[in-house]
Amino acid sequence: MTNILGINAYHGDSSACLVQNGKLIAAVEEERFNRIKHWAGLPVASVQYCLETGGIQLQDVDHIAISYNSKANFSRKLLFSLKNRPPVELLLERFKKQQKSGDIRQELARACDSDVDQIKARLHNLEHHSTHLAHAFNVSPFGQAALLSIDGMGDFTSTVMAAGRDTQIESFNRIYYPHSLGYLYNAITLYLGFPAYGDEYKVMGLAPYGEPEYLEAFRKIIYPTADGFELNLDYFTHHIKGISMTWEAGAPSVEPFHSAELETLLGPARQAKEALTERHQNIATSLQAVTEEIIFHLLRQLHAKFPSDNLCLAGGVAMNSVANGKIRQNTPFNNVYVPVGAADNGTCIGAAFYVWNQILKQPRNFILDNAYWGSEFADEECQATFERHQLQPQHLEQSELLEQVVNDLCEGKVIGWFQGRMEFGARALGNRSLLADPRRVDMRDIINLKIKFREKFRPFAPSILEEKVAEFFEINEASPFMERVLPIRPDKQALIPAVTHVDGSGRLQTVSRTSSPLYWELINTFYKRTQIPLLLNTSLNENEPIVRTPDEAIKCFLRTQMDGLVLNTYYFSR
């Protein structure tokens, strides 16, 4: 047995996974344990969970793979520093991170109550984008594919083009600091008054409400080149001052890094509590439009260098589900794979498989085709947790449970659905979900008022039986990880208004009977009753990380106006 522990540490969305003999056994983000969104330290609880799930101890681990290498691209870092003389504070911050993530065996040993001298694992500090690429390709269904890793920044690189063949990955084009499409989206997200780490998805949700009035202005900010793209650095400050990020006390926080010239071009930045205006909507629309232009330009360049029908995408920008849904129509690629957890959380998986496939040169024997790699809880624990909260649930057989939940959904109730192993990644995919009837015109407002308390412009997603996608969407593509937005057929939009965005699109999850049998059966039961083969699905949480435990699910239920909660085979309804 070869045990590989993959870790994303001291970076946003810290996470860990365990791979045994080339198969993923467990994967989880630390935020699910400490309840701090996007937490960025050493994922100690995640490591402990992975080891426990694999039935091993830390001293049984053969390899520890870290998705960060301070020595990567060192000559470019040095040259940039000599030319630009970054602030001392920035250099100290980078040195501090380098010290922490250099050799973490001592900290892991302390956390796992082990003697560091007993740890036999070989430590691998891997270049950030190499782990994104391995996550995209080495667990994909393709034997060969063109690869694109596109991120904010990792190890002084924002973008890498590569070719994947069998187990090996060959990169052939890189875009280095300070040029970054992810930085552009981050900078404008902050400019638009969305200050939290990871708020880019809000801007993506806002974009369909506007017009691309500022597209020409954005084409001055970023533009395609023969080698990829460049930022016009007049509109930014990160290349001079660095990016001020604090994260040691909890969630990462990034300070705005646009320049005064950007406000001259686009107008004053929105303050956090300022009302959203048509100008803000049009800026979001224009940002999304130029982002798609750059992505498609990169993909056409990639295809010219490595012609393939298959494409694998990873990195934070690969979470742009709107752009992902347009790739087949705007590039030569026919088959697109975006893994679950395509952002930095997934680099723990990529790091582990980089070691297995490329360092150990082992054959590929695993495809990442589902998201369910986290904690699970027995029926007895679910029942006991209800009782601790003085709630008396019904215990139902599967067929009874499905019929009861569908009854309540059809009555307009909002139901928490907690089953099996927790999802890895940012999106609830039917095991830690909040479900509702997509036919209700008012359902989006009901959920926002009762439970989510979030911006009204943000859409909710449809979970649809994979066999029925072509009936409701204009493009018949699998989207098991909710990784792409596709146009809903015009004649179907009025049937499912709660999951139809303002532009007639939906960020769908295609549900497989193989990988998610119970969730498939629930949707199918709803379909038999209503002739609608999908449900509204959003995450089971309220301004917090997705719930992990039965206790967290019940507490979320009690402090909101959720109507019912399912924990495995137990159902409680108000």
Secondary structure, 3 states (H helix, E strand, C coil): CCEEEEEECCCCCCEEEEEECCEEEEEEECHHHHCCCCCCCCCHHHHHHHHHHHCCCHHHCCEEEECCCCCCCHHHHHHHHHHHCCCHHHHHHHHHHHHHHHCCHHHHHHHCCCCHHHCCCEEEECCHHHHHHHHHHCCCCCCEEEEEEEEEEECCEEEEEEEEECCEEEEEEEEECCCCHHHHHHHHHHHCCCCECCCHHHHHHHHHHCCCCCHHHHHHHEEEECCEEEECHHHECHHHHCCCEECCCCCCEECCCECHHHHHHHCCCCCCCCCCCHHHHHHHHHHHHHHHHHHHHHHHHHHHHCCCCEEEEECHHHHCHHHHCCHHHHCCCCEEECCCCCCHHHHHHHHHHHHHHHHCCCCCCCCCCCCECCCCCCHHHHHHHHHHCCCCCEECCHHHHHHHHHHHHHCCCCEEEECCCCECCCCCCCCEEEEECCCCCCHHHHHHHHHHCCCCCCCCEEEEEHHHHHHHECCCCCCCCCCEEEEECHHHHCCCHHHCCCCCEEEEEEECCCCCHHHHHHHHHHHHHHCCCEEEEEECCCCCCCCCCHHHHHHHHHHCCCCEEEECCEEEEC
